[in-house]
Amino acid sequence: MTTPQRIIDANANRVREAMRVLEEAARFVLEDESLSLQLKQMRHDFTAALPDTLGLVAHRDTPGDVGTTLTTDAEQSRSGLTEVIAAASGRLSEALRAIEEYSKLDELGPAYQPLAQAAEQVRYQSYDVTQKLTLALNKPSTQWRLCLLLTQSLCTHHDWRRVLQHAVKSGADCIQVREKDMDAGPLLEHTREIVALVGGRAAVIVNDRPDLAVLAGADGVHLGQTDLNPADARKIVGPRMLIGVSTSSLDQAEQAKADGADYCGVGPMFPTTTKHKPDLAGPTYLRGFVQWDGLPHLVIGGVTPTNIRELVEAGGRGVAVSSAICSAEDPAAVTASLCEALQATTANK
């Protein structure tokens, strides 16, 4: 008769194996230090809950395990990393649940109760960490070169549609819809028009409103420090949509990453006419952010063709620009000039 200890031992092996698969993806594929550390700590915590006094190894019988020869066609191939992670995640949670339930058996006595509790705790942790890993692996690159912060009222020389057309044609690979004073209904229709006009040639991000980003078919939403937390916004926009967060310090950037953000707005760099900021993060913060290298970035705040060289020298790879393009007599030329300045950076990375 199979003992409960034999079942627990087999599933303990599955847990450690699945955790290692996930940890390797976080470490070598994503190169995500915090996620790798979280998985490593989970693995160590689980192992610590398996004291030698339980004598699980003595109940192991690999040659007599009829399940070692059972397999299905689906187990023999993986179409990509997503399937590898999904298989390991499922194996992890199922094995932890089995350990939890069998450790509760009265015949095993109180010595196994701490193991049941530890398996339950690690199982809940696994849901969170595998979600983060899956989302990270399925996200497209968000290191844009030039994001146009499109605001109608700033388009003084040309209609906003013409500004948008020139910017996209001249190299802008991201458009953020930034209309702070527009009501929800008109803003939704405005965003839908922008999505249609861009036609997939650039990403479209909606400022502040995850609900409208979803309804308009945009690519993402950008949040400020006083807007929704990225984790809450994720419940609205789903796993595939991009979430950006404005930051002015590394503490804010690290928190944004922990909350599930895909990129950071880094700034403000210089004084700007669109939003008064009493404190400027400046290029010093940009240098620290680039050294941290935790998320893609868009440098923001008063960026112009005149000062962009300083940002490039500080390590900036992408910028978000509003007035310099929207209010320009020749938005195409300004866009091209900014892209040219950034080109040297991306070529050397």
C-alpha atoms as one frame of an Amber mdcrd trajectory, in Angstrom:
protein
   0.000   0.000   0.000   1.311   3.472  -0.887   2.075   5.509   2.205   1.127
   9.191   2.486   4.817   9.938   2.991   5.602   8.493  -0.430   3.044  10.821
  -2.016   4.388  13.803  -0.117   7.976  12.983  -1.090   7.108  12.648  -4.791
   5.274  15.960  -4.788   8.060  17.682  -2.870  10.378  16.735  -5.712   7.889
  18.151  -8.221   7.708  21.403  -6.280  11.467  21.919  -6.274  11.770  20.989
  -9.949   8.973  23.350 -11.009  10.411  26.187  -8.937  13.785  25.702 -10.584
  12.216  25.904 -14.075  10.523  29.178 -13.149  13.628  30.559 -11.477  15.776
  29.880 -14.541  13.310  31.800 -16.718  13.386  34.777 -14.363  17.165  34.655
 -14.112  18.343  33.896 -17.628  15.454  34.890 -19.895  14.135  37.986 -18.162
  17.319  38.748 -16.211  15.012  39.983 -13.463  16.936  40.059 -10.196  13.976
  40.700  -7.888  11.816  37.976  -9.437  14.723  35.522  -9.381  15.316  36.295
  -5.714  11.631  35.838  -4.893  11.582  32.406  -6.516  14.844  31.392  -4.881
  13.528  32.423  -1.475  10.327  30.434  -2.060  12.373  27.372  -2.930  14.518
  27.734   0.177  11.501  28.336   2.429   9.799  25.234   1.110  12.923  23.104
   1.529  13.281  24.341   5.112   9.760  23.078   5.821  10.886  19.528   4.960
  12.912  18.530   8.047  14.918  15.323   7.885  13.038  14.063  10.925  10.036
  13.336   8.703  12.042  10.622   6.967  10.385  11.178   3.596  13.292   9.811
   1.560  12.929   6.426   3.235   9.514   6.066   1.637  10.764   6.792  -1.884
  10.391   3.977  -4.448  11.182   5.274  -7.920  11.568   1.820  -9.555   8.161
   0.825  -8.209   6.397   4.018  -9.321   3.995   3.089 -12.113   3.647   6.767
 -13.035   7.205   7.095 -14.357   6.222   5.462 -17.658   2.932   7.315 -18.121
   2.994  10.279 -20.485   0.894  12.163 -23.034   1.732  13.729 -26.386   1.241
  17.207 -24.902   4.046  16.575 -22.413   6.569  15.864 -25.163   6.729  19.312
 -26.746   6.516  23.005 -25.841   5.647  25.608 -28.462   7.494  28.350 -26.612
   8.521  29.809 -23.278   4.931  30.594 -22.377   4.027  26.904 -22.486   7.125
  25.996 -20.465   6.112  28.448 -17.749   2.457  27.391 -17.851   3.396  23.716
 -17.426   5.773  24.442 -14.549   3.258  26.759 -12.864   0.516  24.151 -13.042
   2.819  21.419 -11.751   3.922  23.649  -8.877   0.465  24.562  -7.596  -0.879
  21.021  -8.006   2.054  19.455  -6.146   1.781  21.971  -3.315  -1.916  21.244
  -2.973  -1.260  17.500  -2.819   1.346  18.000  -0.084  -1.007  20.248   1.839
  -3.891  17.773   1.778  -1.951  14.576   2.510  -0.017  16.248   5.335  -3.324
  16.806   7.127  -4.025  13.073   7.523  -4.603  12.077  11.153  -2.401   9.006
  10.755   0.656  11.228  10.217   0.153  13.070  13.482   1.009  16.667  14.424
   4.561  16.494  13.040   3.214  17.104   9.530   0.932  20.027  10.372   3.700
  22.674   9.875   4.382  21.171   6.431   0.707  21.485   5.480   0.734  25.128
   6.566   3.983  25.866   4.723   2.667  24.242   1.521  -0.455  26.380   1.686
   1.558  29.571   2.177   3.975  28.810  -0.649   1.061  27.868  -2.917  -0.467
  31.319  -2.508   2.941  32.908  -3.128   3.299  30.832  -6.283   0.115  32.308
  -7.751   1.582  35.794  -7.477   5.069  35.012  -8.741   3.915  32.920 -11.702
   1.526  35.696 -12.716   4.386  38.204 -12.711   6.584  35.837 -14.689   3.925
  35.064 -17.286   3.060  38.734 -17.787   6.714  39.697 -18.143   7.403  36.995
 -20.728   4.395  37.977 -22.826   5.029  41.703 -22.955   6.284  43.361 -26.157
   9.258  45.678 -25.927   8.341  49.095 -24.538  11.647  50.875 -25.054  10.300
  53.402 -27.494  12.501  56.052 -29.023  10.124  59.013 -29.193   6.695  59.380
 -27.623   4.558  62.323 -28.683   2.381  63.624 -25.837  -0.455  64.774 -28.046
  -2.580  67.629 -26.652  -4.954  69.526 -28.931  -4.597  72.892 -27.194  -0.827
  72.881 -27.761  -1.156  72.429 -31.522  -0.983  76.137 -32.306   0.324  76.095
 -35.894  -1.422  72.989 -37.246  -4.487  70.873 -36.597  -3.674  68.039 -34.175
  -4.282  65.455 -36.881  -1.613  67.038 -39.058   0.808  67.147 -36.126   0.117
  63.466 -35.451   0.616  62.558 -39.089   3.960  64.385 -39.334   5.234  62.988
 -36.036   4.493  59.352 -36.891   5.880  59.707 -40.394   9.077  61.293 -39.041
   9.862  58.647 -36.434   7.597  58.858 -33.383   6.939  55.258 -32.327   4.571
  56.030 -29.470   1.644  58.449 -29.092   0.271  59.325 -25.671  -3.227  60.807
 -25.695  -2.980  63.561 -23.100  -6.208  65.540 -22.743  -6.609  66.398 -19.065
  -9.708  68.568 -19.530 -11.669  66.382 -21.954 -14.752  64.543 -20.661 -14.888
  60.762 -20.896 -17.234  60.487 -23.881 -15.387  62.895 -26.183 -12.050  61.515
 -24.987 -13.074  57.990 -25.952 -14.059  59.081 -29.467 -10.889  61.175 -29.761
  -8.732  58.217 -28.745 -10.505  55.899 -31.159  -9.782  58.337 -33.960  -6.108
  58.491 -33.007  -5.883  54.678 -32.946  -7.409  54.566 -36.423  -5.151  57.322
 -37.797  -1.993  55.714 -36.394  -2.993  52.372 -37.879  -0.461  50.329 -35.956
   2.546  52.408 -37.038   3.103  53.481 -33.414   1.839  52.438 -29.984  -1.077
  54.460 -28.604  -1.117  55.101 -24.854  -3.934  56.820 -22.956  -3.084  59.134
 -20.095  -4.731  58.359 -16.720  -7.734  56.322 -17.992  -7.303  52.523 -18.175
 -11.018  52.058 -18.865 -10.938  54.282 -21.945  -7.702  52.678 -23.126  -9.490
  49.324 -23.237 -12.615  50.672 -24.921 -10.602  52.535 -27.566  -8.396  49.567
 -28.429  -5.236  51.394 -27.361  -1.957  49.683 -26.505  -1.664  50.897 -22.945
  -2.254  53.438 -20.219   0.069  55.855 -18.462  -0.466  56.589 -14.765   0.729
  59.321 -12.436   1.708  58.880  -8.808  -1.791  59.825  -7.638  -3.657  57.732
 -10.228  -4.647  54.082  -9.893  -2.007  51.691  -8.647  -0.655  49.641 -11.603
  -1.809  46.428  -9.912  -5.375  47.751  -9.767  -5.185  49.118 -13.307  -4.065
  45.661 -14.458  -7.442  44.277 -13.348  -9.076  46.654 -15.822  -6.724  46.449
 -18.795  -5.802  42.755 -18.604  -2.451  41.001 -18.973  -1.399  42.194 -22.426
  -1.929  45.943 -22.225   1.050  48.099 -21.289   1.153  50.191 -18.130   3.513
  53.113 -17.609   4.070  55.123 -14.437   5.520  58.606 -13.954   8.447  58.594
 -11.524  10.808  61.196 -10.123  12.972  58.962  -7.926  14.395  55.456  -7.879
  12.149  54.569  -4.949   9.118  55.371  -7.104  10.591  53.433 -10.028  11.236
  50.355  -7.916   7.717  50.537  -6.511   6.292  50.882 -10.024   8.111  47.735
 -11.081   6.950  45.859  -7.989   3.378  46.903  -8.799   3.619  45.524 -12.321
   4.471  48.568 -14.472   6.022  47.929 -17.892   7.909  51.205 -18.254   8.582
  54.427 -16.375   8.292  58.067 -17.210  11.534  59.537 -15.853  11.476  63.193
 -14.901  10.798  65.975 -15.010  14.140  66.854 -16.577  13.682  70.555 -17.299
  11.056  73.261 -16.688   8.008  72.853 -18.894   5.124  75.042 -20.001   2.568
  72.215 -19.824   2.866  71.316 -16.148   4.466  73.272 -13.316   6.803  71.156
 -11.213   8.505  72.872  -8.258  11.097  70.085  -8.012  13.016  68.819 -11.031
  14.478  65.310 -10.975  16.889  66.333 -13.724  19.560  64.352 -15.556  20.969
  63.165 -12.208  17.908  60.988 -11.717  18.154  59.757 -15.295  21.742  58.595
 -14.703  20.640  56.701 -11.610  17.682  55.155 -13.439  19.822  53.998 -16.359
  22.290  52.425 -13.946  19.411  50.673 -12.164  18.113  49.441 -15.545  15.007
  47.899 -14.035  12.451  48.973 -16.667  12.309  50.683 -20.055  11.980  54.459
 -19.817  10.745  57.640 -21.413  12.556  60.762 -20.304  10.029  63.554 -19.852
   9.822  67.225 -18.986  10.825  70.104 -21.212  12.683  67.949 -23.743  13.690
  69.869 -26.902  16.172  69.480 -29.769  18.401  71.907 -27.871  18.748  69.943
 -24.643  18.256  66.367 -25.779  22.020  65.856 -26.229  22.463  66.206 -22.485
  19.888  63.478 -21.920  21.524  61.226 -24.500  24.857  61.653 -22.743  23.180
  60.740 -19.452  22.023  57.456 -20.988  18.522  58.344 -22.192  17.230  55.961
 -24.839  13.687  57.273 -25.210  11.949  60.598 -24.643   8.394  61.897 -24.315
   7.814  65.280 -25.917   4.827  67.597 -25.928   5.193  71.318 -26.698   8.392
  70.999 -28.719   6.475  69.047 -31.385   2.839  70.087 -30.894   3.641  73.820
 -30.990   6.279  73.642 -33.700   5.875  75.355 -37.061   7.499  72.273 -38.572
   6.606  69.284 -36.354   8.119  66.844 -38.831  11.531  68.536 -38.659  11.498
  68.674 -34.856  10.513  65.013 -34.628  13.255  64.015 -37.052  15.819  66.072
 -35.137  14.934  64.399 -31.836  15.025  60.938 -33.389  18.396  61.636 -34.961
  19.821  62.657 -31.585  18.548  59.425 -30.037  19.725  57.243 -32.887  23.335
  57.388 -31.721  22.256  56.109 -28.307  20.309  53.117 -29.606  23.088  52.279
 -32.057  25.616  52.068 -29.243  23.476  50.005 -26.866
